[in-house]
Amino acid sequence: MATDSAERRQIPLRGILYMLATAVVVFPLLNASVKFLAADYSLVQIIWVRSIVHFLWMVMLFMPGMGWQLFRTQRLGLQLTRSALQLFALIAFVIGLVFLPMTTATSIYFTGPLMVVALAVPLLGERVGLRRWLAVLVGFLGALVIIRPGFEGMHWAALSLIASAFFYALYQILTRRAADHDDFRVSAVYTIVIALVISSIAVPFYWETPTGWLDWLVFSGLGIFGGLGHLFVIKAYEHAEASFIGPFDYGQLIGVTIIGYLVFAEFPDIWTWVGAAIIITSGIYVSRRERQIRPA
């Protein structure tokens, strides 16, 4: 009995470790690879590499257990809309990432979970209490602290990141709807379908063969880090509830700060730290509050 109890206590810990590995190491390395390559290669080529690797990883993970059922969906229109929103979010995020420091881009992108709460009211009919609405409002104020609209430090690319967070929030909302109709593995494959199809059509016109070993290495990193990121997130949610391990995703700020400084000589200013702290605090509160309200 004692052994069984200890094993049960270890399961959430495994989820935390998987999420931290993803947030602190894998995703920051993935974003750094994208930022590095975007200076010399087209967005189409970068998206194609990410898309084909995502698709192949999902097929290798799930097709042995599902076969061709992996591609059978009850709501094709819903799945394709999700996939399109994911593509829009990716394009807008990469644009913002090119022009802004990694820490700034990641901090603004973290407003996405707060947008999910706001959009869940009109789109899903969910009830959101006063305390969660206040937390969402405070989180958006944190984003304004980082963006500083009307001040000299504001960059237009911050608006691209806000758009990315908005598209991703809509994607998350539709993912909740898709969960009522399709297996999560089906949704995982369809997530990247639109990006894969469109970029595959366009990439021959934009393809530029990497010239040096470093570029080849970084392009390979897109595949390695992208695949590991998806795998680790799946494993994290296998071992712990989403509302429990979700806040550990904010560990990305640690990774992007370190990598941004070492690779791109970027270091966030004091207002970015203040705004990020406000957004993270609001996001964690919303996550904990949802866990209290809907523990199941």
C-alpha positions in Angstrom: 0.0 0.0 0.0 2.8 2.4 0.9 4.5 1.7 -2.4 1.3 2.3 -4.4 0.7 5.6 -2.5 4.3 6.7 -3.2 3.8 5.9 -6.9 0.6 8.0 -7.1 2.4 10.9 -5.5 5.1 10.6 -8.1 2.8 10.9 -11.0 2.1 14.7 -10.7 5.9 15.2 -10.2 6.5 13.5 -13.5 4.0 15.8 -15.2 5.8 18.8 -13.6 9.2 17.6 -14.8 8.0 17.0 -18.4 6.4 20.5 -18.5 9.5 22.2 -17.0 11.7 20.4 -19.5 9.4 21.7 -22.3 9.0 25.2 -21.0 12.5 26.0 -19.7 14.6 24.1 -22.3 12.8 22.8 -25.4 10.4 25.6 -26.4 13.0 28.4 -25.8 15.4 26.5 -28.0 12.7 26.1 -30.6 11.9 29.8 -30.6 15.6 30.7 -30.7 16.0 28.5 -33.8 13.1 30.2 -35.5 14.4 33.7 -34.6 17.9 32.7 -35.9 16.7 31.3 -39.2 14.2 34.1 -39.9 17.1 36.5 -40.5 18.1 34.6 -43.6 15.3 32.3 -44.6 11.7 32.8 -45.6 8.8 32.3 -43.2 7.3 29.8 -45.6 10.4 27.6 -45.4 10.5 27.8 -41.6 6.8 27.0 -41.2 7.1 24.1 -43.7 9.9 22.5 -41.7 8.0 22.9 -38.4 4.8 21.6 -40.0 6.2 18.5 -41.6 8.1 17.5 -38.4 5.0 18.1 -36.3 2.9 15.9 -38.6 5.4 13.1 -38.7 5.8 13.0 -35.0 2.1 12.9 -34.4 1.7 10.0 -37.0 4.6 8.1 -35.4 3.1 8.5 -31.9 -0.5 7.8 -32.6 -0.9 5.8 -35.8 0.3 2.5 -34.3 -2.6 2.5 -31.9 -5.3 4.0 -34.1 -4.4 3.1 -37.7 -6.2 5.2 -40.4 -8.8 6.1 -37.8 -6.3 8.8 -36.8 -7.5 10.8 -39.8 -11.2 10.3 -39.4 -13.0 13.2 -37.8 -16.7 13.8 -37.1 -16.3 17.6 -37.5 -14.0 18.3 -40.5 -14.9 22.0 -40.7 -14.2 22.5 -37.0 -10.8 20.8 -37.3 -9.8 22.7 -40.3 -10.8 26.0 -38.7 -8.7 25.1 -35.7 -5.8 24.3 -38.0 -6.2 27.7 -39.8 -6.2 29.6 -36.5 -3.0 27.7 -35.4 -1.3 28.8 -38.7 -2.4 32.5 -38.2 -1.1 32.3 -34.6 2.2 30.9 -35.7 2.8 33.5 -38.5 1.9 36.4 -36.2 4.2 35.0 -33.4 7.2 34.5 -35.7 6.8 38.1 -37.1 6.8 39.4 -33.5 9.7 37.2 -32.6 11.8 38.6 -35.4 11.5 42.2 -34.3 11.3 41.9 -30.5 13.4 40.2 -27.8 12.4 36.7 -27.0 11.5 37.5 -23.4 9.2 40.4 -24.6 7.6 38.2 -27.2 7.0 35.3 -24.8 5.6 37.6 -22.1 3.0 39.2 -24.4 2.1 35.8 -25.8 1.2 34.6 -22.3 -1.9 36.8 -22.5 -3.4 34.0 -24.5 -4.7 32.0 -21.6 -6.4 35.1 -20.3 -8.1 35.7 -23.6 -9.4 32.1 -23.5 -11.2 32.9 -20.2 -12.7 36.1 -21.8 -13.7 34.3 -25.0 -15.2 31.3 -23.3 -18.1 33.4 -22.1 -19.6 34.3 -25.6 -18.3 31.3 -27.5 -18.8 28.5 -25.0 -21.4 30.0 -22.7 -19.2 29.5 -19.7 -19.7 31.5 -16.5 -16.8 33.6 -15.3 -16.9 35.1 -11.8 -15.9 38.6 -10.8 -12.6 37.5 -9.4 -11.5 35.8 -12.6 -12.6 38.8 -14.7 -10.5 41.1 -12.5 -7.5 38.7 -12.9 -8.0 38.8 -16.7 -8.1 42.6 -16.6 -5.0 42.9 -14.4 -3.2 40.5 -16.8 -4.0 42.7 -19.8 -2.8 45.7 -17.9 0.5 43.8 -17.5 0.7 43.5 -21.3 0.2 47.2 -21.6 3.1 47.7 -19.2 5.3 45.7 -21.6 4.0 47.3 -24.8 3.8 50.8 -23.4 1.4 52.2 -26.1 2.1 55.8 -26.9 5.6 55.7 -25.5 8.9 55.7 -27.4 9.7 52.1 -26.5 6.6 50.7 -28.2 7.2 48.6 -31.3 4.5 47.7 -33.8 5.5 44.0 -33.7 3.9 43.9 -30.2 0.5 44.1 -32.0 1.5 41.0 -34.0 2.1 39.1 -30.8 -1.3 40.3 -29.4 -2.9 39.0 -32.6 -1.0 35.7 -32.2 -2.3 35.3 -28.6 -5.8 36.1 -29.8 -5.7 33.5 -32.7 -4.3 30.9 -30.3 -7.0 31.6 -27.8 -9.6 31.0 -30.5 -7.8 27.9 -31.4 -8.0 26.7 -27.8 -11.7 27.4 -27.6 -12.4 25.4 -30.7 -10.1 22.6 -29.3 -12.5 22.4 -26.4 -15.4 22.0 -28.8 -13.5 19.4 -30.9 -13.0 17.4 -27.7 -16.7 16.7 -27.6 -16.5 15.0 -31.0 -13.0 13.6 -31.8 -10.3 11.8 -29.9 -7.5 14.2 -28.8 -5.0 12.3 -31.1 -7.2 13.1 -34.1 -7.1 16.8 -33.1 -3.4 16.7 -32.6 -2.9 15.6 -36.2 -5.3 18.0 -37.7 -3.8 20.9 -35.8 -1.0 21.3 -38.4 -2.9 20.2 -41.5 -3.6 23.7 -43.0 0.0 24.9 -42.3 1.4 21.7 -43.8 -0.7 21.9 -47.0 -0.3 25.6 -47.7 3.5 25.7 -46.9 4.1 22.5 -49.0 2.5 24.2 -52.0 4.4 27.5 -51.5 7.8 26.2 -50.3 9.2 25.3 -53.8 9.0 29.0 -54.6 10.7 30.2 -51.4 13.1 27.3 -50.7 16.7 28.3 -50.1 19.1 25.4 -49.4 21.1 26.1 -46.2 24.7 26.9 -47.0 26.6 26.3 -43.8 26.7 23.5 -41.3 25.3 25.9 -38.6 22.2 26.6 -40.6 21.7 22.9 -41.3 22.1 22.2 -37.6 19.5 24.9 -36.6 17.0 23.6 -39.2 17.5 20.1 -37.7 16.8 21.7 -34.3 13.4 22.8 -35.5 12.5 19.2 -36.0 14.2 17.9 -32.8 12.9 20.6 -30.5 9.4 20.7 -32.1 9.0 17.0 -31.8 10.3 16.8 -28.3 8.1 19.7 -27.3 4.9 18.0 -28.5 6.0 14.7 -27.0 6.8 16.2 -23.6 3.6 18.2 -23.4 1.6 15.0 -24.1 3.5 13.1 -21.5 3.0 15.9 -19.0 -0.8 15.9 -19.4 -0.8 12.1 -19.0 0.6 12.4 -15.5 -1.1 15.5 -14.1 -4.2 17.7 -14.6 -3.9 20.6 -17.0 -4.9 23.1 -14.4 -2.2 21.8 -12.1 0.8 21.8 -14.4 -0.3 24.6 -16.7 1.3 27.4 -14.6 4.7 25.7 -15.0 4.6 26.7 -18.6 5.6 30.2 -17.4 9.0 28.7 -16.8 9.6 29.6 -20.5 10.6 33.1 -19.3 13.6 31.5 -17.6 14.7 29.7 -20.7 14.1 32.6 -23.2 15.9 35.1 -21.0 19.0 32.9 -20.7 19.1 31.9 -24.4 18.1 35.4 -25.6 21.1 36.8 -23.6 23.6 34.2 -24.7 22.6 34.0 -28.4 21.2 37.4 -29.3 22.6 39.6 -26.6 19.1 40.5 -25.5 18.1 41.3 -21.9 14.7 42.6 -20.9 14.2 46.0 -19.4 12.6 46.6 -16.0 9.2 47.2 -17.5 9.2 43.9 -19.3 9.9 42.1 -16.0 7.1 44.1 -14.2 4.6 43.4 -17.0 5.6 39.7 -17.1 5.2 39.4 -13.4 1.7 40.8 -13.6 0.7 38.6 -16.5 2.1 35.4 -14.8 0.4 36.2 -11.4 -2.9 36.8 -13.2 -2.5 33.6 -15.3 -1.7 31.5 -12.2 -4.6 32.9 -10.3 -7.0 32.1 -13.2 -5.7 28.6 -13.5 -6.0 27.9 -9.8 -9.4 29.4 -9.6 -10.6 27.2 -12.5 -9.2 24.2 -10.7 -11.2 25.1 -7.6 -14.4 25.6 -9.5 -14.1 22.6 -11.9 -11.8 20.1 -10.1 -12.9 17.3 -12.4 
